[in-house]
Amino acid sequence: MDTIKKSIRKLQRADRVKADDAIERIRSGNLVGLNILKIAGSKFTFRVRAGNVRIIYVLNPNEDPQIIWVGYRSEKTYRDI
């Protein structure tokens, strides 16, 4: 099973709905209204805050966005990126 889908399944129902909506908007390119920040020290990596959930994705030029992590914010969230 895809690790992103597995991570989304572990979220609480309300957070899962918010995360699914944010991921669909990232993939469609409709980023208006999303809480997006660039990850420090990385050129193409961004994070989206959807309620209590963080979605980390890579946006390379001329490519579709690639979701690399979905989950609740913790001290280890941004450590391995």
DONUBA-971878 format. One record per residue (C-alpha): residue number from 1; y, x, z; chain. Coordinates in steps of 0.05 Angstrom, whole numbers. Layout:
! DONUBA-971878
ATOM	nr	c2	c1	c3	kette
ATOM	NUM	Y	X	Z	A
...
END
This chain:
! DONUBA-971878
ATOM	nr	c2	c1	c3	kette
ATOM	1	0	0	0	A
ATOM	2	70	23	-15	A
ATOM	3	103	53	47	A
ATOM	4	168	16	35	A
ATOM	5	133	-51	31	A
ATOM	6	94	-34	94	A
ATOM	7	158	-15	130	A
ATOM	8	191	-81	110	A
ATOM	9	130	-121	135	A
ATOM	10	139	-89	204	A
ATOM	11	210	-116	211	A
ATOM	12	227	-180	248	A
ATOM	13	234	-240	202	A
ATOM	14	310	-245	204	A
ATOM	15	317	-170	191	A
ATOM	16	265	-173	136	A
ATOM	17	306	-226	99	A
ATOM	18	369	-183	104	A
ATOM	19	332	-120	82	A
ATOM	20	300	-155	22	A
ATOM	21	367	-182	1	A
ATOM	22	400	-114	7	A
ATOM	23	344	-79	-32	A
ATOM	24	348	-130	-88	A
ATOM	25	423	-119	-92	A
ATOM	26	414	-43	-93	A
ATOM	27	363	-48	-149	A
ATOM	28	406	-96	-190	A
ATOM	29	469	-54	-181	A
ATOM	30	507	-109	-145	A
ATOM	31	534	-66	-87	A
ATOM	32	596	-108	-71	A
ATOM	33	597	-127	2	A
ATOM	34	542	-79	25	A
ATOM	35	557	-31	81	A
ATOM	36	543	35	44	A
ATOM	37	556	106	67	A
ATOM	38	538	171	34	A
ATOM	39	491	215	75	A
ATOM	40	526	279	96	A
ATOM	41	498	342	64	A
ATOM	42	465	305	8	A
ATOM	43	494	294	-61	A
ATOM	44	459	230	-83	A
ATOM	45	431	199	-19	A
ATOM	46	462	137	12	A
ATOM	47	448	89	68	A
ATOM	48	458	14	72	A
ATOM	49	464	-22	138	A
ATOM	50	435	-91	136	A
ATOM	51	440	-118	207	A
ATOM	52	398	-73	252	A
ATOM	53	361	-45	192	A
ATOM	54	378	18	154	A
ATOM	55	358	27	81	A
ATOM	56	363	98	53	A
ATOM	57	362	107	-22	A
ATOM	58	374	160	-75	A
ATOM	59	420	144	-133	A
ATOM	60	412	198	-186	A
ATOM	61	456	193	-248	A
ATOM	62	423	157	-307	A
ATOM	63	365	133	-263	A
ATOM	64	348	70	-224	A
ATOM	65	359	73	-148	A
ATOM	66	299	97	-109	A
ATOM	67	289	68	-39	A
ATOM	68	261	124	5	A
ATOM	69	263	93	75	A
ATOM	70	270	25	109	A
ATOM	71	270	14	184	A
ATOM	72	308	7	249	A
ATOM	73	360	59	268	A
ATOM	74	336	112	317	A
ATOM	75	352	184	334	A
ATOM	76	303	207	281	A
ATOM	77	328	162	224	A
ATOM	78	368	214	186	A
ATOM	79	333	277	211	A
ATOM	80	284	289	153	A
ATOM	81	328	270	95	A
END
